[in-house]
Amino acid sequence: MEGESKFHGRGVSYCATCDGAFFRDKVVAVVGGGDAAVEEALFLTKFASKVYIIHRRGELRATKLIQKRAIENDKVEFLWFSVVDKVIGEDKVEAVRIKNVASGEMTDIPVDGVFVYVGTKSNSDLVKDLVQMDERGYIKTDENMSTGIAGLYAAGDIRQKHLRQVVTAVADGAIAAVEAEKYLTSK
Protein backbone atom coordinates (compact mmCIF):
# COMPACT_ATOMS: atom_id res chain seq x y z
CA MET A 1 0.00 0.00 0.00
CA GLU A 2 1.19 3.48 -0.72
CA GLY A 3 3.04 5.01 2.23
CA GLU A 4 3.76 1.69 3.94
CA SER A 5 7.53 1.84 3.52
CA LYS A 6 7.65 5.60 4.19
CA PHE A 7 6.10 5.11 7.63
CA HIS A 8 7.82 1.85 8.56
CA GLY A 9 8.95 2.42 12.16
CA ARG A 10 6.93 5.64 12.32
CA GLY A 11 3.52 4.09 12.82
CA VAL A 12 3.57 1.11 10.45
CA SER A 13 4.47 -2.10 12.23
CA TYR A 14 4.35 -5.85 11.71
CA CYS A 15 4.58 -6.87 15.37
CA ALA A 16 2.02 -5.92 18.02
CA THR A 17 4.08 -7.63 20.72
CA CYS A 18 7.10 -5.51 19.80
CA ASP A 19 5.39 -2.15 19.25
CA GLY A 20 1.97 -2.28 20.92
CA ALA A 21 3.02 -0.38 24.03
CA PHE A 22 3.97 2.64 21.87
CA PHE A 23 0.27 3.06 21.10
CA ARG A 24 -1.10 3.39 24.64
CA ASP A 25 -4.42 5.29 24.50
CA LYS A 26 -4.09 5.70 20.73
CA VAL A 27 -6.14 4.48 17.77
CA VAL A 28 -4.66 1.77 15.57
CA ALA A 29 -5.65 -0.27 12.55
CA VAL A 30 -4.89 -3.92 11.94
CA VAL A 31 -4.94 -5.04 8.32
CA GLY A 32 -5.99 -8.66 7.77
CA GLY A 33 -8.54 -11.22 8.85
CA GLY A 34 -6.65 -14.40 9.68
CA ASP A 35 -5.63 -15.80 13.06
CA ALA A 36 -2.50 -13.64 13.34
CA ALA A 37 -4.33 -10.41 12.50
CA VAL A 38 -7.18 -10.97 14.93
CA GLU A 39 -4.95 -12.26 17.74
CA GLU A 40 -2.68 -9.25 17.37
CA ALA A 41 -5.70 -6.92 17.30
CA LEU A 42 -6.88 -8.43 20.57
CA PHE A 43 -3.41 -8.00 22.05
CA LEU A 44 -3.41 -4.34 20.98
CA THR A 45 -6.62 -3.71 22.94
CA LYS A 46 -4.46 -3.92 26.08
CA PHE A 47 -2.88 -0.62 25.01
CA ALA A 48 -4.90 1.15 22.33
CA SER A 49 -8.13 3.02 22.96
CA LYS A 50 -9.58 1.66 19.71
CA VAL A 51 -8.53 -1.02 17.21
CA TYR A 52 -9.93 -1.15 13.69
CA ILE A 53 -9.70 -4.47 11.88
CA ILE A 54 -9.65 -3.78 8.16
CA HIS A 55 -10.55 -6.83 6.11
CA ARG A 56 -11.23 -7.24 2.41
CA ARG A 57 -13.98 -9.79 2.95
CA GLY A 58 -17.24 -9.74 4.89
CA GLU A 59 -16.10 -12.41 7.34
CA LEU A 60 -12.88 -13.34 9.07
CA ARG A 61 -10.70 -16.34 8.27
CA ALA A 62 -9.60 -16.58 11.92
CA THR A 63 -10.82 -19.48 14.04
CA LYS A 64 -14.31 -19.09 15.49
CA LEU A 65 -13.11 -18.70 19.09
CA ILE A 66 -10.73 -15.87 18.17
CA GLN A 67 -13.45 -14.22 16.06
CA LYS A 68 -15.88 -14.39 18.97
CA ARG A 69 -13.39 -12.70 21.31
CA ALA A 70 -12.80 -9.89 18.82
CA ILE A 71 -16.49 -9.36 18.07
CA GLU A 72 -17.27 -9.18 21.78
CA ASN A 73 -14.45 -6.71 22.50
CA ASP A 74 -15.77 -3.13 22.79
CA LYS A 75 -12.46 -1.68 21.62
CA VAL A 76 -12.57 -3.51 18.27
CA GLU A 77 -14.40 -2.14 15.24
CA PHE A 78 -14.53 -3.98 11.91
CA LEU A 79 -14.23 -2.30 8.53
CA TRP A 80 -15.54 -5.02 6.21
CA PHE A 81 -14.99 -5.27 2.46
CA SER A 82 -12.14 -2.80 2.77
CA VAL A 83 -8.48 -2.56 1.84
CA VAL A 84 -5.91 0.07 2.75
CA ASP A 85 -5.14 2.18 -0.30
CA LYS A 86 -2.73 4.60 1.36
CA VAL A 87 -1.08 5.40 4.68
CA ILE A 88 -1.32 9.15 5.28
CA GLY A 89 0.81 11.49 7.40
CA GLU A 90 3.64 13.97 7.52
CA ASP A 91 6.33 12.65 9.89
CA LYS A 92 4.28 9.77 11.28
CA VAL A 93 1.07 7.90 10.54
CA GLU A 94 -1.99 10.12 10.88
CA ALA A 95 -4.63 8.19 8.93
CA VAL A 96 -5.31 5.40 6.47
CA ARG A 97 -7.28 5.80 3.27
CA ILE A 98 -9.43 2.73 2.85
CA LYS A 99 -11.24 1.60 -0.24
CA ASN A 100 -14.50 -0.29 -0.02
CA VAL A 101 -13.99 -3.16 -2.48
CA ALA A 102 -17.74 -3.44 -3.17
CA SER A 103 -18.53 0.23 -3.84
CA GLY A 104 -15.10 1.70 -4.62
CA GLU A 105 -15.76 4.45 -2.07
CA MET A 106 -12.65 5.90 -0.41
CA THR A 107 -12.65 6.97 3.26
CA ASP A 108 -9.90 8.43 5.43
CA ILE A 109 -9.81 6.93 8.93
CA PRO A 110 -7.67 8.78 11.53
CA VAL A 111 -5.23 6.35 13.20
CA ASP A 112 -1.91 6.59 14.99
CA GLY A 113 -0.62 3.21 13.88
CA VAL A 114 -1.10 0.48 11.28
CA PHE A 115 -0.27 -3.17 11.95
CA VAL A 116 -0.03 -5.27 8.79
CA TYR A 117 -0.98 -8.97 8.90
CA VAL A 118 -1.89 -9.88 5.35
CA GLY A 119 0.51 -12.77 5.02
CA THR A 120 4.10 -13.11 4.02
CA LYS A 121 5.91 -14.44 0.98
CA SER A 122 9.00 -16.50 1.46
CA ASN A 123 12.10 -15.47 -0.47
CA SER A 124 13.49 -18.95 -1.02
CA ASP A 125 13.75 -19.18 -4.81
CA LEU A 126 17.56 -19.42 -4.56
CA VAL A 127 17.30 -22.92 -3.04
CA LYS A 128 13.93 -24.10 -4.39
CA ASP A 129 15.46 -27.02 -6.27
CA LEU A 130 17.81 -28.05 -3.46
CA VAL A 131 15.79 -28.38 -0.25
CA GLN A 132 12.39 -29.49 0.97
CA MET A 133 9.85 -26.70 1.37
CA ASP A 134 6.30 -26.41 2.57
CA GLU A 135 3.45 -25.33 0.29
CA ARG A 136 4.18 -21.65 1.01
CA GLY A 137 7.87 -21.89 0.10
CA TYR A 138 9.34 -21.97 3.61
CA ILE A 139 12.35 -24.25 4.08
CA LYS A 140 11.92 -27.34 6.24
CA THR A 141 14.71 -27.87 8.78
CA ASP A 142 15.37 -29.93 11.86
CA GLU A 143 16.01 -28.39 15.30
CA ASN A 144 19.66 -27.85 14.32
CA MET A 145 18.64 -25.75 11.28
CA SER A 146 19.85 -28.48 8.90
CA THR A 147 18.04 -28.60 5.59
CA GLY A 148 18.93 -32.24 5.04
CA ILE A 149 21.71 -31.24 2.62
CA ALA A 150 25.13 -31.67 4.25
CA GLY A 151 26.51 -28.25 5.19
CA LEU A 152 23.39 -26.30 4.16
CA TYR A 153 21.49 -24.62 6.99
CA ALA A 154 18.51 -22.26 7.03
CA ALA A 155 17.81 -19.72 9.75
CA GLY A 156 15.27 -17.00 10.46
CA ASP A 157 12.04 -16.18 8.72
CA ILE A 158 12.86 -18.35 5.69
CA ARG A 159 12.30 -21.44 7.86
CA GLN A 160 9.01 -23.22 8.30
CA LYS A 161 7.97 -22.22 11.82
CA HIS A 162 5.15 -20.72 13.82
CA LEU A 163 6.69 -17.51 15.20
CA ARG A 164 8.50 -15.00 12.98
CA GLN A 165 10.21 -12.42 15.18
CA VAL A 166 13.71 -11.03 15.45
CA VAL A 167 14.38 -13.00 18.62
CA THR A 168 13.57 -16.33 16.93
CA ALA A 169 15.60 -15.43 13.84
CA VAL A 170 18.62 -14.57 16.00
CA ALA A 171 18.29 -17.84 17.89
CA ASP A 172 18.06 -19.76 14.60
CA GLY A 173 21.15 -17.94 13.36
CA ALA A 174 23.14 -18.83 16.47
CA ILE A 175 22.17 -22.49 16.19
CA ALA A 176 22.95 -22.59 12.44
CA ALA A 177 26.34 -20.93 12.98
CA VAL A 178 27.36 -23.45 15.65
CA GLU A 179 26.20 -26.36 13.50
CA ALA A 180 27.96 -24.98 10.39
CA GLU A 181 31.17 -24.58 12.39
CA LYS A 182 30.90 -28.19 13.60
CA TYR A 183 30.33 -29.35 10.03
CA LEU A 184 33.32 -27.43 8.68
CA THR A 185 35.57 -28.59 11.52
CA SER A 186 34.71 -32.21 10.75
CA LYS A 187 35.87 -31.75 7.17
Summary of the structure (lengths in Angstrom):
residues: 187
radius of gyration: 19.4
end to end distance: 48.4
largest distance: 64.1
contacts: 559
relative contact order: 0.15
helix: 29%
strand: 26%
